[in-house]
């Protein structure tokens, strides 16, 4: 562990003002759909432009969204497999490789990027960000059925993890509902104790116990009752 990470809470805030915070709907390129489904390419590019020193973020977003990288859909956005394949390709080209590219969560993804853990590891999230490492959070939108104690997934979102502050995740959210100017979002969370995550995606249903429910500080999409951390992509050079 580096001296920065060993230093404690303040170390986890040392990069929050350095990592980019791009708003997805600022993308107006032809064929982009005004960036409405570009949340994953934007979230990943926030980290990579900072790590690489490349200031051409719009070009990077367009490249990541293309069919040769994440293959982002203008209807359904970007799946976990697309994110992993896109990061693998662009990191190999930009940095000549990497030491870690791993997914934790319940969503379907290539086995070579998995350690078999379906629950995002909170301890790893606390120390995931440095000048040479990043993490991107896949958040699910859920409607809650109290009688069945079920959380039904209705959609999802990608955000950039930029730090950790005692009991809050610090993120950069590409959605316009989070605002159009730079902002560090300090997000409270709680660990779900019971229930079931259900929906139409491969990997569901799954026991909800142990997953993180995001609360104050997170901009929940209209129509959803809860935002739940479905998975995390960890990356390091």
Secondary structure by P-SEA (a helix, b strand, c coil): ccccccccccccccccccbbbbbccccccccccccccaaaaaaaaaaaaaaacccaaaaaaaaaaccccccccccccccaaaaaaaaaaaaaaacccccccccccccccccccccccccccccccccccccccccccbbbbbbbbccccbbbbcccbbbbbccccccbbbbbbccccccccccccbbbbbbbcbbbbbccccccccccccbbbbccccccccccccccccbbbbbcc
